[in-house]
Amino acid sequence: MTVYRTVATRKKVVNIPYMAVALFLILNGCAPVISKELRSQVAREITFKEILKDPEAYKGKVVLWGA
């Protein structure tokens, strides 16, 4: 039988393992998604419109688009 420690907050009981998982998820949400190494390879001068005009000219280039 597993016994979980609990913390009482405003008449509610919250399990510590759930709090640890929630904290882990919140902190991971702040981490960058794309590595610095990959971001350093991005050709920032290329625009989306340029690639639409001639996709073959930019084959092999690393681009980054976001919204």
Secondary structure, DSSP 8 states (H G I E B T S, - for coil): -----EEEETTEEEEHHHHHHHHHHHHHTTS-SS-HHHHHT--TT--HHHHHH-GGGGTT-------
